[in-house]
Amino acid sequence: MADPSSYRPASGTIPESPGVYRFRDGTGRVIYVGKARNLRNRLNSYFADPVNLHQRTRQMVFTAESVDWISVATEVEALQQEFTEIKQYDPRFNVRYRDDKSYPYLAVTVAEEFPRLQVMRGSKRKGVRYFGPYSHAWAIRETLDLLLRVFPARTCSSGVFKRAGQVGRPCLLGYIDKCSAPCVGSVSAEEHRAIVDGFCDFMGGRTDVMVRRLEREMADASAALEFERAARLRDDVAALRRAMEKQTVVFGDGTDADVVAFADDPLEAAVQVFHVRDGRIRGQRGWVVEKTEELTIGDLVHHFCTQVYGGEQGEADVPRELLVPELPADAEALADWLSDHRGSRVTLRVPQRGDKRALLETVARNATDALARHKLKRAGDLTTRSKALDEIAETLGLQTAPLRIECYDISQIQGTDVVASMVVFEDGLPRKSEYRRFIIRGATDDLSAMSEVLRRRFARYLDARAETGEAGVESAGEPVAPAGPASTGTASTGPASTGPGVADEPRVGTLVDPTTGRPRRFAYPPQLVVVDGGAPQVAAAAQALAELGVDDVALCGLAKRLEEVWLPDDDFPAILPRTSEGLYLLQRVRDEAHRFAITFHRQRRSRRMTESALDRVPGLGEVRRTALLRHFGSLKRLSAASVEEITEVPGVGKRTAEAILAALGDSTEPDEPRT
């Protein structure tokens, strides 16, 4: 790898104008293309302290061996140039929007003399108008079968069309009136194109106009006593209405928009887009992309727009309105660029309320579900889990793969309601029956809290091992190993077991109580302890384990900002590749510990904030507290009442009333901690 300082350009040689920059490797291949409003500021950020760079960005900077740029007049020109060069070079470090599946489109070959209606997949071609994409090909075929009754356009291949013309006999669709049979001259090219234009108008959103026109023709035919034609037109209207019912109605104002939402983690992002045309959802697409650098949602919106719209897709794919969860920094330039591609004004905005906001939230839920499915697909693969554990063992220098991993996280707000979580992963999968939660008292910061948690957890393990012996209690010649320790003291149990019988499954190596035969609390040791944090958290955890004499458990920390793996006594972190399954597993373990800790913290904080001063009155039970609040309506009114007024409540005497007023007079409302 090259040293970035070896090819860093002098700051004074970089212009301060908008432009596009390109990083190249040793062979001259472009590996990254980016745009900037100020080239000097943007490029200088890449050559700052590498420790502060995103891990993927740092990898790109060290892989490159040169950088060059092009300055342009405006930010819109820079956007256009970036789009062109990404398409041209396909750089490996740029975000790539690759479809997670091939979506079918309803296509019309408008460039042909006799246009054809068909279902198409893959890259788009010139001279073809597309409608969609759709989630399922069968949905398109059902809709097309309904519409062929009204718009009997050609659907056959070129070979079938040519052969029918040679023999002078149409195919079956021509005989059942689902094709106007232009192959045998039943209609002229102009008449057939008029049929196709009507089909395109209907699919393009002019549904109500088409229905009203057919209803007028039906009424005219009925008035002229052409009842057979009127009956056919009636059936055509019914077919159009059924086709319209297959498309979800969203808005009543004929909205033409794409609704885009994202769900991301530090490594990947799931993208979902709903295509709304004429107030109806016409299609849906989705991607899961690798985040090549530290990207905000606005940055993801920028990359989405520049890669999905324009180019081969054509102007028809750019909607009048783009609804996104967050505007990028170059929102105005991006809107101008999209407007150029569409040929008319495109609006880029964040919906704040109403139906559009509700639809954006629906799309966001779809994106969250897509990311969860993507993660579960990776986590559910036995081969992938084995590879992840082997990569972790290699990185940490372990002799065997860590089959049991425990991760710890601390949650607090300025020293209040300090709690900790312990989550357990076995064979790369969460074992929720062994999750634990801790209430920390007396800790001054995250480091002291982490030390206390580890001391409590491993002290119990050492006590259990000392009481029962190193090998545990044997049953039928083999060690008995029930699954999970129960909670004790201030450590409370986590979620329920993952399935029936899991909590009672014997496991080799677990220490067992000799009197009850049940598993000792915290008796099963992990092969790896992971803490949420960097070098300071790892040092605190290592000191706590050393004080207890625990030297057979590996330890590491995962820093959230740059996804670095820190080891005890190492000055520099270990860097796992972004494609590493080991990094993915460590990240999943860390995120699960964080979720478990923050959930418990919020529960305790909510409970504390809802506590009433009445709880501190001796002898005042729940029934009388409820009666007092029902009688006075609020604590404020109760505190303003006299002793005589309080004693009017049944069951409350004079002495109790005086105690109530004393408690309310001494109480003050606590300030709500900021999150």
TORKOL-208055 format. One record per residue (C-alpha): residue number from 1; x, y, z. Coordinates in steps of 0.02 Angstrom, whole numbers, plus 50000, padded with zeros to 5 digits. Example, Ala and Ser with C-alpha at 12.3 -4.5 7.8 and 13.67 -1.06 7.14 Angstrom:
! residues 2
1,50615,49775,50390
2,50684,49947,50357
***
This chain:
! residues 675
1,50000,50000,50000
2,50058,50176,49961
3,50086,50309,50092
4,49956,50447,50061
5,50086,50579,50098
6,50187,50518,49948
7,50056,50575,49823
8,49969,50714,49921
9,49959,50868,49809
10,50015,51035,49877
11,49866,51124,49951
12,49898,51283,49852
13,49887,51188,49686
14,49709,51129,49718
15,49575,51252,49659
16,49434,51307,49774
17,49304,51292,49636
18,49176,51152,49613
19,49239,50998,49525
20,49265,50810,49516
21,49414,50716,49587
22,49478,50540,49548
23,49587,50425,49652
24,49689,50300,49549
25,49786,50144,49598
26,49961,50097,49541
27,49899,50038,49371
28,49810,50202,49337
29,49637,50126,49361
30,49508,50242,49438
31,49454,50171,49606
32,49350,50316,49671
33,49258,50465,49595
34,49186,50606,49698
35,49122,50783,49677
36,49148,50934,49786
37,49084,51110,49801
38,49260,51160,49854
39,49394,51042,49788
40,49531,51104,49904
41,49432,51078,50063
42,49368,50908,50008
43,49535,50836,49953
44,49626,50901,50107
45,49505,50802,50215
46,49568,50639,50139
47,49748,50675,50189
48,49714,50719,50370
49,49757,50599,50512
50,49712,50424,50446
51,49648,50373,50618
52,49504,50495,50598
53,49451,50425,50429
54,49315,50298,50404
55,49389,50124,50388
56,49333,50103,50208
57,49394,50279,50163
58,49561,50242,50245
59,49576,50083,50142
60,49540,50182,49984
61,49669,50317,50024
62,49805,50187,50057
63,49759,50086,49902
64,49771,50238,49788
65,49938,50302,49723
66,49882,50462,49638
67,49740,50588,49632
68,49685,50710,49498
69,49536,50824,49472
70,49434,50926,49350
71,49367,51096,49399
72,49201,51157,49328
73,49098,51315,49339
74,48948,51259,49442
75,48900,51123,49563
76,48771,51056,49440
77,48908,51030,49311
78,49010,50939,49442
79,48861,50828,49478
80,48841,50787,49294
81,49027,50750,49274
82,49026,50638,49428
83,48878,50541,49360
84,48964,50520,49190
85,49129,50460,49262
86,49049,50337,49385
87,48958,50259,49237
88,49119,50259,49135
89,49244,50192,49262
90,49133,50092,49382
91,49251,50129,49530
92,49265,49992,49660
93,49256,50110,49810
94,49099,50204,49757
95,48929,50155,49824
96,48851,50037,49698
97,48664,50018,49682
98,48645,49840,49621
99,48471,49766,49620
100,48449,49629,49749
101,48340,49544,49618
102,48287,49569,49438
103,48124,49667,49430
104,48004,49641,49284
105,47940,49789,49183
106,47793,49806,49065
107,47879,49867,48906
108,47816,49940,48742
109,47933,49939,48592
110,47877,50108,48528
111,48022,50120,48403
112,47954,49976,48297
113,47828,50000,48157
114,47707,49886,48248
115,47746,49911,48434
116,47742,49757,48544
117,47684,49740,48725
118,47791,49623,48830
119,47864,49585,49001
120,48049,49628,49009
121,48190,49613,49135
122,48370,49670,49139
123,48449,49830,49074
124,48341,49953,48980
125,48355,49985,48795
126,48328,50135,48685
127,48165,50146,48591
128,48070,50053,48727
129,47948,50132,48849
130,47942,50050,49020
131,47806,50042,49152
132,47849,49978,49325
133,47948,49898,49398
134,47830,49771,49474
135,47861,49646,49613
136,47798,49494,49517
137,47790,49450,49333
138,47623,49363,49356
139,47545,49527,49414
140,47598,49609,49250
141,47531,49466,49146
142,47362,49470,49234
143,47349,49658,49206
144,47405,49641,49025
145,47277,49504,48993
146,47139,49618,49057
147,47197,49767,48955
148,47215,49671,48792
149,47027,49663,48785
150,47021,49852,48775
151,47188,49881,48687
152,47214,49732,48569
153,47395,49771,48528
154,47526,49649,48468
155,47613,49542,48601
156,47697,49410,48490
157,47882,49396,48451
158,47956,49453,48286
159,47968,49274,48222
160,47786,49235,48258
161,47733,49403,48184
162,47830,49372,48023
163,47770,49192,48004
164,47587,49242,48027
165,47607,49371,47889
166,47681,49242,47772
167,47541,49116,47795
168,47405,49250,47799
169,47327,49184,47959
170,47337,49267,48133
171,47376,49177,48294
172,47247,49125,48424
173,47243,49298,48505
174,47187,49371,48340
175,47039,49253,48334
176,46982,49289,48513
177,46994,49479,48488
178,47143,49503,48605
179,47250,49561,48459
180,47202,49674,48315
181,47306,49562,48200
182,47415,49691,48111
183,47518,49544,48047
184,47384,49503,47917
185,47331,49683,47883
186,47173,49685,47989
187,47226,49858,48047
188,47350,49980,47972
189,47510,50034,48058
190,47429,50201,48105
191,47276,50115,48180
192,47384,49993,48277
193,47492,50135,48344
194,47335,50226,48401
195,47289,50070,48502
196,47463,50067,48578
197,47455,50253,48618
198,47292,50224,48711
199,47374,50084,48810
200,47521,50196,48854
201,47405,50336,48908
202,47311,50217,49022
203,47471,50148,49100
204,47541,50324,49113
205,47401,50378,49228
206,47261,50442,49116
207,47144,50308,49181
208,46993,50414,49223
209,46997,50500,49052
210,46998,50331,48965
211,46853,50263,49068
212,46747,50419,49039
213,46778,50408,48851
214,46723,50227,48843
215,46568,50265,48947
216,46520,50403,48825
217,46544,50286,48678
218,46440,50154,48768
219,46298,50279,48794
220,46305,50334,48612
221,46301,50154,48551
222,46153,50116,48663
223,46061,50271,48600
224,46094,50214,48421
225,46023,50042,48465
226,46195,49961,48438
227,46173,49850,48588
228,46309,49724,48546
229,46439,49862,48533
230,46372,49943,48692
231,46387,49776,48783
232,46567,49757,48725
233,46608,49933,48782
234,46528,49895,48951
235,46641,49744,48969
236,46790,49850,48918
237,46751,49975,49056
238,46736,49834,49182
239,46905,49765,49126
240,46985,49937,49147
241,46912,49956,49321
242,46978,49785,49372
243,47150,49832,49307
244,47143,49995,49406
245,47096,49899,49565
246,47259,49801,49552
247,47358,49959,49583
248,47352,50031,49759
249,47272,50203,49772
250,47383,50318,49876
251,47337,50499,49838
252,47189,50582,49757
253,47284,50726,49677
254,47372,50628,49540
255,47540,50630,49628
256,47691,50586,49520
257,47830,50544,49644
258,47960,50420,49700
259,47962,50389,49887
260,48134,50336,49950
261,48185,50275,50123
262,48340,50199,50201
263,48389,50087,50345
264,48574,50078,50382
265,48709,50020,50500
266,48894,50066,50498
267,48930,49938,50361
268,48777,49924,50249
269,48617,50014,50200
270,48451,49949,50135
271,48360,50060,50011
272,48177,50048,49963
273,48086,50155,49833
274,47900,50157,49792
275,47855,50226,49620
276,47693,50325,49631
277,47615,50380,49468
278,47447,50467,49456
279,47420,50437,49641
280,47448,50249,49631
281,47594,50137,49675
282,47653,50073,49507
283,47807,49980,49567
284,47936,49948,49702
285,48123,49920,49702
286,48253,49882,49834
287,48440,49869,49860
288,48561,49824,49997
289,48722,49922,49969
290,48890,49923,50054
291,48934,50089,50134
292,49103,50137,50065
293,49132,50279,50189
294,49047,50364,50336
295,48886,50417,50251
296,48736,50512,50318
297,48560,50481,50254
298,48580,50639,50149
299,48736,50566,50069
300,48642,50406,50029
301,48505,50511,49947
302,48637,50595,49839
303,48712,50430,49782
304,48539,50357,49750
305,48487,50500,49637
306,48648,50506,49536
307,48652,50318,49506
308,48469,50272,49484
309,48407,50415,49375
310,48467,50472,49206
311,48576,50380,49082
312,48502,50228,48999
313,48342,50239,49099
314,48286,50395,49006
315,48190,50549,49061
316,48028,50455,49090
317,48102,50373,49246
318,48129,50540,49335
319,47971,50589,49433
320,47905,50764,49462
321,47933,50744,49648
322,48058,50648,49752
323,48010,50618,49934
324,48159,50576,50045
325,48192,50562,50233
326,48333,50691,50231
327,48396,50819,50106
328,48577,50805,50048
329,48695,50952,50063
330,48684,50984,49876
331,48494,50971,49867
332,48471,51122,49754
333,48605,51067,49630
334,48534,50890,49633
335,48359,50954,49595
336,48426,51057,49450
337,48519,50906,49382
338,48364,50796,49394
339,48261,50933,49310
340,48382,50932,49163
341,48357,50745,49143
342,48169,50754,49156
343,48147,50908,49048
344,48037,50993,49178
345,48051,51046,49359
346,48088,50911,49488
347,48058,50944,49673
348,48163,50862,49808
349,48087,50875,49981
350,48053,50792,50150
351,47866,50769,50185
352,47819,50830,50358
353,47639,50775,50380
354,47489,50696,50296
355,47475,50550,50176
356,47646,50576,50099
357,47730,50570,50268
358,47633,50412,50310
359,47687,50331,50147
360,47870,50378,50181
361,47856,50292,50350
362,47785,50137,50264
363,47932,50135,50143
364,48052,50156,50290
365,47976,50003,50374
366,48003,49905,50215
367,48186,49961,50212
368,48209,49909,50394
369,48132,49739,50359
370,48243,49717,50205
371,48400,49754,50305
372,48345,49634,50442
373,48311,49496,50314
374,48481,49527,50237
375,48568,49511,50406
376,48470,49356,50455
377,48513,49275,50289
378,48696,49296,50330
379,48677,49248,50513
380,48574,49092,50472
381,48707,49015,50361
382,48810,48887,50458
383,48958,48901,50339
384,48958,49091,50356
385,48951,49081,50546
386,49095,48958,50549
387,49197,49071,50437
388,49158,49221,50550
389,49216,49129,50706
390,49376,49071,50619
391,49414,49250,50563
392,49390,49314,50741
393,49504,49179,50809
394,49638,49221,50680
395,49627,49408,50715
396,49638,49387,50904
397,49768,49249,50899
398,49656,49117,50978
399,49695,48932,50962
400,49513,48885,50935
401,49358,48976,50876
402,49263,49067,51016
403,49105,48963,51024
404,49035,49068,51167
405,49050,49257,51157
406,48990,49376,51292
407,48972,49561,51257
408,48949,49700,51386
409,48884,49877,51367
410,48848,50021,51487
411,48702,50140,51474
412,48680,50299,51577
413,48641,50485,51568
414,48762,50592,51667
415,48784,50460,51801
416,48598,50427,51830
417,48512,50259,51812
418,48675,50171,51768
419,48641,49998,51699
420,48739,49867,51604
421,48695,49724,51488
422,48772,49555,51452
423,48722,49465,51293
424,48779,49291,51245
425,48811,49220,51071
426,48846,49035,51051
427,48902,48965,50883
428,48870,49136,50809
429,48687,49143,50863
430,48609,49239,51009
431,48562,49137,51162
432,48433,49253,51239
433,48395,49142,51388
434,48567,49189,51456
435,48557,49376,51431
436,48582,49472,51593
437,48550,49650,51652
438,48644,49738,51794
439,48601,49888,51901
440,48760,49984,51940
441,48773,50088,52099
442,48920,50197,52144
443,49002,50200,51973
444,49066,50370,51919
445,49088,50336,51733
446,49079,50201,51599
447,49251,50132,51643
448,49213,50104,51827
449,49043,50033,51782
450,49123,49911,51659
451,49248,49856,51791
452,49110,49825,51918
453,49005,49722,51796
454,49150,49609,51749
455,49202,49587,51930
456,49027,49536,51979
457,49005,49418,51832
458,49173,49329,51847
459,49176,49330,52037
460,49018,49225,52032
461,49097,49111,51904
462,49252,49088,52014
463,49146,49058,52169
464,49042,48927,52079
465,49199,48842,52013
466,49277,48840,52186
467,49121,48765,52267
468,49089,48629,52140
469,49265,48590,52080
470,49345,48613,51911
471,49256,48467,51825
472,49082,48497,51892
473,48966,48356,51947
474,48967,48201,51842
475,48811,48109,51793
476,48822,47937,51710
477,49008,47965,51683
478,48990,48131,51588
479,48985,48312,51648
480,48810,48385,51652
481,48792,48557,51577
482,48624,48644,51586
483,48607,48794,51477
484,48590,48956,51568
485,48630,49040,51732
486,48489,49123,51823
487,48500,49301,51886
488,48549,49345,52063
489,48560,49501,52167
490,48543,49654,52060
491,48566,49559,51898
492,48397,49521,51822
493,48356,49397,51687
494,48338,49446,51505
495,48208,49390,51379
496,48130,49220,51383
497,48213,49066,51312
498,48224,49055,51124
499,48122,48897,51121
500,48042,48760,51226
501,48167,48656,51320
502,48316,48764,51281
503,48342,48817,51461
504,48354,48635,51519
505,48468,48566,51383
506,48625,48490,51461
507,48791,48553,51397
508,48965,48485,51429
509,49077,48596,51535
510,48948,48693,51637
511,48964,48688,51826
512,48814,48612,51915
513,48750,48637,52093
514,48782,48471,52183
515,48624,48483,52289
516,48494,48537,52162
517,48571,48479,51999
518,48531,48648,51923
519,48662,48754,51833
520,48766,48869,51940
521,48734,49053,51912
522,48859,49128,51788
523,48951,48963,51793
524,48984,48938,51607
525,49138,49040,51553
526,49152,49124,51383
527,49297,49101,51265
528,49287,49285,51216
529,49229,49442,51305
530,49185,49592,51195
531,49160,49766,51267
532,49077,49910,51176
533,49214,50039,51160
534,49396,50070,51118
535,49561,50065,51208
536,49503,50142,51376
537,49358,50019,51395
538,49470,49872,51349
539,49602,49927,51475
540,49473,49940,51614
541,49403,49768,51573
542,49577,49691,51564
543,49622,49762,51735
544,49462,49693,51813
545,49495,49519,51743
546,49677,49526,51798
547,49628,49573,51976
548,49516,49419,51981
549,49653,49308,51910
550,49552,49265,51755
551,49682,49234,51620
552,49598,49104,51509
553,49468,49219,51429
554,49509,49321,51275
555,49460,49505,51275
556,49432,49635,51140
557,49335,49796,51112
558,49240,49857,50959
559,49242,50046,50935
560,49080,50101,50853
561,49142,50253,50757
562,49271,50166,50648
563,49229,49982,50684
564,49405,49950,50751
565,49449,49796,50854
566,49554,49843,51006
567,49657,49717,51103
568,49731,49738,51278
569,49902,49822,51284
570,49903,49857,51096
571,49941,50034,51040
572,49850,50013,50875
573,49686,49925,50834
574,49665,49774,50722
575,49575,49815,50560
576,49460,49683,50487
577,49410,49701,50304
578,49237,49772,50274
579,49188,49610,50187
580,49243,49508,50338
581,49110,49396,50413
582,49205,49408,50577
583,49181,49596,50583
584,48997,49574,50542
585,48975,49452,50687
586,49066,49565,50811
587,48961,49712,50755
588,48801,49612,50776
589,48852,49558,50952
590,48897,49737,51000
591,48735,49808,50929
592,48632,49678,51023
593,48718,49723,51187
594,48685,49907,51155
595,48501,49874,51116
596,48480,49769,51273
597,48565,49899,51384
598,48473,50051,51316
599,48305,49963,51331
600,48335,49924,51515
601,48399,50101,51547
602,48244,50179,51470
603,48131,50067,51575
604,48216,50120,51736
605,48221,50303,51688
606,48037,50301,51642
607,47993,50215,51806
608,48095,50340,51907
609,48018,50491,51823
610,47842,50429,51854
611,47870,50400,52040
612,47757,50511,52146
613,47802,50599,52308
614,47655,50506,52383
615,47757,50346,52372
616,47867,50413,52512
617,47723,50438,52635
618,47731,50297,52766
619,47573,50192,52776
620,47494,50267,52619
621,47451,50121,52507
622,47403,50113,52325
623,47214,50117,52360
624,47220,50280,52460
625,47345,50359,52339
626,47225,50323,52197
627,47079,50394,52297
628,47176,50554,52334
629,47224,50583,52152
630,47047,50546,52094
631,46976,50669,52222
632,47096,50814,52188
633,47142,50778,52007
634,47329,50814,52022
635,47473,50828,52144
636,47474,51016,52123
637,47295,51033,52185
638,47328,50908,52324
639,47478,51007,52387
640,47373,51166,52389
641,47236,51085,52493
642,47218,51102,52682
643,47226,50961,52808
644,47037,50969,52831
645,47007,50954,52642
646,47122,50804,52631
647,47036,50714,52775
648,46875,50721,52676
649,46945,50579,52571
650,46885,50413,52646
651,47021,50323,52743
652,47136,50473,52765
653,47157,50537,52943
654,47230,50699,53009
655,47403,50628,53043
656,47413,50552,52869
657,47355,50715,52792
658,47493,50810,52881
659,47621,50682,52820
660,47557,50702,52643
661,47576,50891,52646
662,47749,50875,52722
663,47804,50755,52584
664,47732,50863,52446
665,47811,51019,52520
666,47984,50939,52521
667,47972,50863,52346
668,48031,50947,52188
669,48003,50887,52013
670,48164,50812,51943
671,48232,50880,51783
672,48208,50763,51637
673,48377,50699,51579
674,48420,50737,51400
675,48447,50595,51279
***
